[in-house]
Every structure is written in C-alpha cells, then in structure tokens.
C-alpha cells in the first residue's frame, strides 16, 4: 500500500503530456477546486480526474476486481470511495465546474492504440467546447 501514489501516477503523467502537446495549459492539484482535481483547465473551467479502475470501481472493467481476503473491509472502502466521488461531482456541478473522469483502462487503451488515442482526444476537445457538465472516458 505504501507504493500506491495519489499524485503523479503514470496514467496521469501520460494524459498530462498528451494535453500539453495538444496546446492545453493546466494547473495540477488545484487547491481552489473541491477535492483538488488531478488536472484543472482554468480556461475551460474543467476539472479532470484520472481514476484508477480498482480504487474507484469502474463498472464492467476487468481491473475493478474485489480482493479475496478481507472482503468486507474492501467492500466498505470501495463504497466510501464511490460515495465520495459522487459528492465531489455534485460539488463541482454546484460551482459550475465541468468534470471529466478518465479511467485507467482508457489510458491503457490510448497507450496501446494510436487510433484510440486520437478518438479520445477528439472527444475531450469536443467536451471542452460544449456546455456539457460531465463526461466519463
């Protein structure tokens, strides 16, 4: 557990580099936004969270398994994580901040396949220019 980081994870760094290469400028772990999102695009008023599928319970994902030992502990932990994620999303929505969640498995697909990467980046670009308040990739 000590090796698990909350900031500057490999998927987060990869996605940040893609955004920077596309010309987007951002703040990291902004203290002015609830829950300090991984990436905050001030120009687009958008908070971006890079969620690990295991910790944040990505539905229908092979990485979101439940450990076989201490099942009750893990179920409680995952339940509080998902509740907290929902509360944070509602706080952002109340403040008029758009929210983009990028899942770990999506980033793995982006790394493996160039076409997927381009498709997801186009989706992000469209989301930033629309008035939609929430998107999950």
C-alpha positions in Angstrom: 0.0 0.0 0.0 2.9 2.4 0.6 3.8 2.2 -3.1 0.4 3.5 -4.2 0.6 7.1 -5.1 -2.3 9.7 -5.2 -0.4 12.2 -7.3 1.8 12.0 -10.4 0.8 8.4 -11.3 1.9 7.0 -14.7 -1.5 7.3 -16.3 -1.8 10.9 -15.0 1.5 11.9 -16.4 0.8 10.3 -19.7 -2.5 12.1 -20.1 -1.0 15.4 -19.0 1.7 15.1 -21.7 -1.0 14.5 -24.3 -2.9 17.5 -23.2 0.2 19.7 -23.2 1.1 18.5 -26.7 -2.4 19.5 -27.8 -1.8 23.0 -26.5 -3.8 22.9 -23.3 -2.4 24.6 -20.3 -3.5 23.4 -16.8 -2.9 23.5 -13.1 -2.1 20.4 -11.1 -4.0 19.5 -7.9 -5.5 23.0 -7.8 -6.4 24.0 -4.2 -9.2 26.3 -5.3 -11.3 23.5 -6.7 -13.1 20.9 -4.5 -11.1 17.7 -4.0 -8.1 19.1 -5.8 -8.5 17.5 -9.2 -5.5 15.9 -10.9 -5.7 18.5 -13.7 -7.7 21.7 -13.8 -8.1 23.6 -17.1 -8.9 27.1 -15.9 -9.6 28.5 -19.4 -12.4 25.8 -19.8 -13.4 25.7 -16.1 -12.9 21.9 -16.2 -11.7 19.6 -13.5 -10.1 16.3 -14.8 -9.7 13.3 -12.6 -7.7 10.3 -13.6 -9.4 7.4 -11.8 -7.9 4.0 -11.1 -10.4 1.4 -12.1 -9.6 -0.7 -8.9 -10.0 2.1 -6.4 -12.9 4.0 -7.9 -14.8 0.9 -9.1 -15.1 1.3 -12.8 -18.2 -0.8 -13.7 -17.7 -3.8 -16.0 -13.9 -3.4 -16.0 -11.5 -6.3 -15.5 -9.3 -4.1 -13.3 -12.1 -3.4 -10.8 -12.0 -6.8 -9.0 -12.6 -7.4 -5.3 -9.7 -9.0 -3.4 -10.4 -12.4 -2.0 -9.1 -11.6 1.6 -10.9 -9.2 3.9 -13.8 -8.8 1.6 -16.0 -6.8 4.0 -13.2 -4.3 4.5 -12.7 -3.8 0.8 -16.4 -3.5 0.1 -16.7 -0.8 2.7 -13.6 1.0 1.3 -14.9 0.9 -2.2 -18.4 2.1 -1.2 -17.0 5.1 0.6 -14.7 5.9 -2.4 -17.7 5.9 -4.8 -19.8 7.9 -2.5 -17.0 10.5 -2.1 -16.6 10.6 -5.9 -20.3 11.3 -6.3 -20.3 14.1 -3.6 -17.3 15.7 -5.2 -19.0 15.6 -8.6 -22.1 17.3 -7.2 -20.0 20.0 -5.5 -18.3 20.7 -8.8 -21.6 20.9 -10.6 -23.0 23.3 -8.0 -20.0 25.6 -8.6 -20.5 25.4 -12.3 -17.2 23.5 -12.9 -17.2 20.8 -15.6 -16.0 17.4 -14.7 -14.1 14.9 -16.8 -13.2 11.5 -15.5 -10.6 9.5 -17.4 -10.4 5.8 -16.4 -7.1 3.9 -16.1 -8.2 1.3 -18.6 -9.0 4.1 -21.1 -5.5 5.4 -20.8 -4.1 1.9 -21.2 -6.1 1.6 -24.5 -4.7 5.0 -25.6 -1.2 3.8 -25.0 -1.7 0.6 -27.0 -3.6 2.0 -30.0 -2.9 5.3 -31.8 -6.5 5.5 -33.3 -8.0 5.1 -29.8 -5.8 7.9 -28.5 -6.8 10.2 -31.3 -10.5 9.4 -30.9 -10.4 10.0 -27.1 -8.5 13.3 -27.6 -11.1 14.5 -30.1 -13.8 13.5 -27.6 -12.1 15.6 -24.9 -11.7 18.6 -27.3 -15.4 18.4 -28.1 -16.4 18.2 -24.5 -14.3 21.2 -23.6 -16.1 23.3 -26.2 -19.7 22.2 -25.3 -21.8 23.2 -22.3 -22.0 19.6 -21.0 -21.1 19.4 -17.4 -19.9 15.8 -17.1 -18.1 13.2 -19.2 -16.5 9.8 -18.4 -13.9 8.2 -20.7 
